Amino acid sequence: MNKKALICGVSGQDGAYLAQLLLGKGYHVFGASRDAQVASFSNLIRLGIRDQVALDSVSLVDFRSVLQALMKIQPDEVYNLAGQSSVSLSFQQPVETLESIAQGTLNLLEAIRFTGRPVRLYNAGSSECFGDTDLPADENTPFRPRSPYAVAKAAAFWEVANYREAYGLYACSGMLFNHESPLRPERFVTRKIVASACRVAAGNQGQLELGNISIQRDWGWAPEYVEAMWLMLQQDKPQDYVIATGESHTLEEFIETAFSCLGLDWEKYVVLDPALLRPADITVGKADPTRAREHLGWQARHRMRDVVRMMVEAEKEQTTGDRGRRTEDR
């Protein structure tokens, strides 16, 4: 019998790549979205797997909805990737952020406990929980959240740990540092930079407005990070893991790399706008993914400059494809 996996948040970047990975491993993949009838699932379409994923409407903030989905699908593995995913937006919508992440995770845990089935749960944690990390963060680094998003993710992390210890659930959290891909929406600064650089190269944009470009982050390649999610649920015992490349770079370096890929000098096009600064932000994000390498056999194969190059190439291909379709429509 092939395993069944339920991906909550299947329409996002990680959900789409995870669905693709699991389908390749022979899983029956079920995807949950708040309203599957109106969602576009554009990422699944872009990966060419839309028709291979069984889609259903599930609201994680509604316990009855979650329980019904688990009873109906009876999954072997559940991947919780749902919830409000923007750090910036969390300052504007702190209540929705906390409910969608912390309440949603709690409902999943309680529903799994209620069914009594041996379901394995992966929870999407976040490096944002650590706050500033002058020393590389590992699984024992204390949390110092600096945004409503990080507070919500920290709460969800401890919910998972509590249910694992109190009820013996196979539940674990992946503390993923920044991971990017062409499937990122443009409201994320990395995709905003890449898309803007490509528009500048095509003569369609003048300036790119950004906030603090001196921040440091550990950037990896999203399709590799979903492999780590799957590996976490294949271990004998559940553990939490930091997933990262182990290398940190400034946002300025990310910008310079993106524009250099297109033969451009970024300083001619980037303008700093104080209005884009967050009320509180992480200055330095550093990671120590030793446990993942030693226990899971997982190690990032691509670093920041690889990620930027692949995103630029994908953006150029997407732009060329869109231009070709517009020409055909005339």
C-alpha positions as CSV (number, residue, x, y, z in Angstrom):
1,M,0.0,0.0,0.0
2,N,1.3,3.4,-0.9
3,K,1.5,5.9,1.9
4,K,-0.9,8.8,2.1
5,A,0.2,12.3,2.9
6,L,-1.9,15.4,3.7
7,I,-0.2,18.7,3.0
8,C,-1.8,21.6,4.7
9,G,-0.8,24.7,2.8
10,V,-0.2,22.9,-0.5
11,S,-0.7,26.0,-2.6
12,G,2.4,27.7,-1.2
13,Q,6.0,27.4,-2.4
14,D,7.0,24.6,0.0
15,G,3.7,22.8,-0.3
16,A,4.0,22.6,-4.1
17,Y,7.6,21.4,-4.0
18,L,6.8,18.9,-1.3
19,A,3.8,17.5,-3.2
20,Q,6.1,17.1,-6.2
21,L,8.7,15.2,-4.1
22,L,6.1,12.9,-2.5
23,L,4.4,12.1,-5.8
24,G,7.8,11.0,-7.1
25,K,8.2,8.7,-4.1
26,G,4.8,7.0,-4.9
27,Y,2.7,8.7,-2.3
28,H,-1.0,9.4,-2.6
29,V,-0.9,13.2,-2.0
30,F,-3.8,15.1,-0.6
31,G,-3.6,18.9,-0.4
32,A,-5.6,21.2,1.9
33,S,-6.5,24.8,1.3
34,R,-9.0,27.0,3.1
35,D,-11.2,27.1,0.0
36,A,-10.1,24.6,-2.6
37,Q,-13.0,25.5,-5.0
38,V,-11.7,29.1,-5.6
39,A,-8.0,28.7,-5.0
40,S,-5.9,28.8,-8.2
41,F,-3.2,26.4,-7.1
42,S,-0.9,28.2,-9.6
43,N,2.2,26.6,-8.1
44,L,0.9,23.1,-8.6
45,I,0.0,24.0,-12.2
46,R,3.5,25.5,-12.8
47,L,5.1,22.3,-11.6
48,G,2.7,20.2,-13.8
49,I,1.2,18.3,-10.9
50,R,-2.2,19.9,-10.4
51,D,-4.2,16.9,-11.5
52,Q,-2.1,14.5,-9.4
53,V,-3.0,16.0,-6.1
54,A,-6.4,15.4,-4.4
55,L,-7.5,18.8,-3.1
56,D,-9.9,19.5,-0.3
57,S,-11.1,22.5,1.7
58,V,-9.8,22.5,5.2
59,S,-9.7,25.3,7.7
60,L,-7.1,24.7,10.4
61,V,-8.7,27.2,12.7
62,D,-11.9,25.1,12.7
63,F,-11.3,21.9,14.8
64,R,-14.3,20.1,13.2
65,S,-12.9,20.8,9.7
66,V,-9.5,19.4,10.7
67,L,-11.0,16.3,12.3
68,Q,-13.2,15.6,9.4
69,A,-10.3,15.8,7.0
70,L,-8.2,13.4,9.1
71,M,-11.1,10.9,9.4
72,K,-11.8,11.1,5.7
73,I,-8.3,10.8,4.3
74,Q,-6.6,8.8,7.1
75,P,-3.1,10.0,6.2
76,D,0.1,8.3,7.3
77,E,1.9,11.7,7.3
78,V,0.7,15.2,7.8
79,Y,2.7,18.3,6.8
80,N,1.6,21.5,8.5
81,L,2.8,24.3,6.1
82,A,-0.3,26.4,6.4
83,G,-0.8,29.8,8.1
84,Q,0.1,33.4,7.5
85,S,3.6,33.3,6.1
86,S,4.8,37.0,5.9
87,V,6.8,38.5,8.7
88,S,6.1,42.0,7.4
89,L,2.3,41.4,7.2
90,S,2.3,39.9,10.7
91,F,2.9,43.4,12.1
92,Q,-0.3,44.5,10.4
93,Q,-2.3,41.4,11.2
94,P,-1.0,40.0,14.5
95,V,-4.2,38.3,15.6
96,E,-4.8,36.5,12.2
97,T,-1.1,35.5,12.2
98,L,-1.3,34.0,15.7
99,E,-4.6,32.2,15.1
100,S,-3.7,30.7,11.7
101,I,-0.3,29.4,13.0
102,A,-0.7,28.6,16.7
103,Q,-4.4,27.7,16.8
104,G,-4.1,25.8,13.5
105,T,-1.2,23.8,14.8
106,L,-3.0,23.0,18.1
107,N,-6.1,21.8,16.2
108,L,-4.0,19.5,14.1
109,L,-2.3,18.0,17.1
110,E,-5.5,17.6,19.1
111,A,-7.3,16.0,16.1
112,I,-4.5,13.6,15.5
113,R,-4.6,12.6,19.2
114,F,-8.4,12.3,19.0
115,T,-8.2,9.8,16.1
116,G,-5.7,7.6,17.9
117,R,-4.1,6.7,14.6
118,P,-0.3,6.5,14.2
119,V,0.0,9.7,12.2
120,R,3.3,11.4,11.8
121,L,3.2,15.2,11.9
122,Y,5.8,17.6,10.4
123,N,5.3,21.2,11.6
124,A,6.9,24.1,9.8
125,G,8.9,26.0,12.4
126,S,10.9,29.1,11.5
127,S,14.4,30.5,12.1
128,E,12.6,33.7,13.0
129,C,12.0,32.2,16.5
130,F,15.6,32.6,17.3
131,G,15.8,36.3,16.7
132,D,19.3,37.7,16.3
133,T,21.9,34.9,16.2
134,D,25.4,36.3,16.5
135,L,26.4,32.7,17.1
136,P,25.0,30.1,14.8
137,A,21.7,28.8,16.1
138,D,21.2,25.1,16.6
139,E,18.3,23.1,18.2
140,N,19.3,24.1,21.7
141,T,19.4,27.9,21.0
142,P,16.9,29.9,23.1
143,F,14.1,31.7,21.3
144,R,14.0,35.5,21.1
145,P,11.2,36.2,18.7
146,R,11.0,39.7,17.2
147,S,7.8,39.7,15.3
148,P,4.2,38.5,15.7
149,Y,5.0,35.9,13.1
150,A,7.9,34.6,15.1
151,V,5.9,34.6,18.4
152,A,3.2,32.5,16.6
153,K,5.8,30.1,15.3
154,A,7.4,29.8,18.7
155,A,4.0,29.0,20.3
156,A,3.4,26.3,17.6
157,F,6.9,24.8,18.2
158,W,6.2,24.3,21.9
159,E,2.7,22.9,21.2
160,V,4.3,20.2,19.1
161,A,7.0,19.5,21.7
162,N,4.3,19.2,24.4
163,Y,2.1,16.8,22.5
164,R,5.2,14.7,21.6
165,E,6.2,14.5,25.3
166,A,2.8,14.3,26.9
167,Y,0.9,12.0,24.5
168,G,3.7,10.2,22.6
169,L,2.7,11.7,19.2
170,Y,5.3,11.4,16.4
171,A,5.5,15.2,15.9
172,C,8.5,17.3,15.1
173,S,9.3,20.8,13.9
174,G,11.7,21.9,11.2
175,M,13.4,25.2,12.1
176,L,14.0,26.3,8.5
177,F,16.1,29.3,7.7
178,N,15.3,31.3,4.6
179,H,14.8,29.2,1.5
180,E,13.8,30.6,-1.9
181,S,12.7,29.6,-5.4
182,P,10.9,31.0,-8.4
183,L,7.6,30.0,-6.7
184,R,8.0,32.8,-4.1
185,P,5.4,35.5,-4.5
186,E,6.8,38.9,-5.3
187,R,5.8,40.3,-1.8
188,F,8.8,38.4,-0.5
189,V,11.9,40.6,-0.8
190,T,14.1,38.0,-2.6
191,R,11.6,37.5,-5.5
192,K,11.0,41.3,-5.5
193,I,14.7,41.9,-6.1
194,V,15.0,39.3,-8.8
195,A,11.8,40.3,-10.6
196,S,12.8,44.0,-10.5
197,A,16.3,43.3,-11.7
198,C,14.9,41.4,-14.7
199,R,12.5,44.3,-15.5
200,V,15.4,46.7,-15.3
201,A,17.4,44.6,-17.7
202,A,14.4,44.6,-20.1
203,G,14.0,48.4,-19.8
204,N,10.7,48.2,-18.0
205,Q,11.6,49.5,-14.5
206,G,13.6,52.4,-13.2
207,Q,14.2,52.1,-9.5
208,L,13.8,49.4,-6.8
209,E,12.8,50.6,-3.4
210,L,14.0,48.6,-0.4
211,G,14.4,49.0,3.4
212,N,17.3,47.7,5.4
213,I,19.8,45.9,3.1
214,S,22.5,45.3,5.7
215,I,20.6,42.4,7.4
216,Q,22.2,39.0,7.1
217,R,20.4,35.8,6.3
218,D,21.1,32.2,5.5
219,W,19.5,31.6,2.1
220,G,19.0,28.1,0.6
221,W,17.1,26.4,-2.2
222,A,13.5,25.5,-1.4
223,P,13.2,22.2,-3.3
224,E,16.1,20.9,-1.2
225,Y,14.5,21.9,2.1
226,V,11.3,19.9,1.5
227,E,13.6,16.8,1.2
228,A,14.6,17.5,4.8
229,M,10.9,17.7,5.9
230,W,10.3,14.3,4.4
231,L,13.4,12.8,6.0
232,M,12.3,14.0,9.5
233,L,9.2,11.8,9.3
234,Q,11.2,8.7,8.3
235,Q,13.3,8.5,11.5
236,D,12.7,6.0,14.3
237,K,12.1,8.8,16.8
238,P,10.8,12.4,16.2
239,Q,13.2,15.2,16.7
240,D,13.3,18.9,15.8
241,Y,16.0,20.1,13.3
242,V,17.6,23.3,12.1
243,I,17.6,23.3,8.3
244,A,20.0,25.7,6.6
245,T,23.1,26.1,4.5
246,G,25.3,27.2,7.4
247,E,26.4,30.3,5.4
248,S,25.0,33.8,5.9
249,H,25.1,36.8,3.5
250,T,23.8,40.4,3.6
251,L,20.8,41.4,1.6
252,E,23.1,43.8,-0.2
253,E,25.1,40.8,-1.4
254,F,21.9,39.1,-2.6
255,I,21.0,42.3,-4.5
256,E,24.5,42.6,-6.0
257,T,24.4,39.0,-7.2
258,A,21.0,39.4,-8.8
259,F,21.9,42.5,-10.8
260,S,25.4,41.1,-11.7
261,C,23.7,38.1,-13.3
262,L,22.2,40.5,-15.7
263,G,25.3,42.6,-16.2
264,L,23.9,45.6,-14.2
265,D,25.3,47.8,-11.4
266,W,22.8,47.5,-8.6
267,E,23.7,50.9,-7.1
268,K,22.3,52.7,-10.1
269,Y,18.8,51.3,-9.5
270,V,18.3,50.6,-5.7
271,V,16.8,53.3,-3.5
272,L,16.5,52.9,0.3
273,D,13.1,53.9,1.7
274,P,12.7,54.2,5.5
275,A,9.0,53.6,5.1
276,L,9.8,49.9,4.3
277,L,11.7,49.3,7.6
278,R,9.9,46.9,10.0
279,P,9.0,48.0,13.6
280,A,11.6,45.3,14.7
281,D,13.8,43.1,12.6
282,I,16.5,40.5,12.9
283,T,19.9,42.0,12.1
284,V,21.9,38.7,11.8
285,G,20.6,35.2,11.1
286,K,23.2,32.4,11.4
287,A,22.6,28.7,11.6
288,D,24.3,25.4,12.6
289,P,22.6,22.5,10.7
290,T,25.0,19.9,12.1
291,R,22.2,17.7,13.5
292,A,20.5,17.5,10.1
293,R,23.7,16.4,8.5
294,E,24.6,13.8,11.1
295,H,21.1,12.4,11.8
296,L,19.2,12.9,8.5
297,G,22.1,12.7,6.1
298,W,20.8,16.0,4.7
299,Q,23.1,18.9,3.5
300,A,22.3,21.9,1.4
301,R,23.7,21.5,-2.1
302,H,23.1,25.1,-3.2
303,R,24.2,28.4,-1.6
304,M,23.0,31.9,-1.9
305,R,24.7,32.8,-5.2
306,D,23.4,29.5,-6.8
307,V,19.9,30.3,-5.6
308,V,20.0,33.9,-7.0
309,R,21.3,32.6,-10.4
310,M,18.6,30.0,-10.7
311,M,15.8,32.5,-9.7
312,V,17.1,35.0,-12.3
313,E,17.1,32.3,-15.0
314,A,13.6,31.2,-14.1
315,E,12.4,34.8,-14.0
316,K,13.8,35.4,-17.5
317,E,12.2,32.2,-18.8
318,Q,8.8,33.1,-17.3
319,T,9.0,36.6,-18.7
320,T,9.8,35.2,-22.2
321,G,7.0,32.7,-21.9
322,D,4.5,35.4,-20.9
323,R,5.6,37.6,-23.8
324,G,5.2,34.7,-26.2
325,R,1.7,34.0,-25.0
326,R,0.6,37.6,-25.3
327,T,1.9,37.6,-28.9
328,E,-0.1,34.4,-29.7
329,D,-3.3,36.0,-28.2
330,R,-3.2,39.0,-30.6
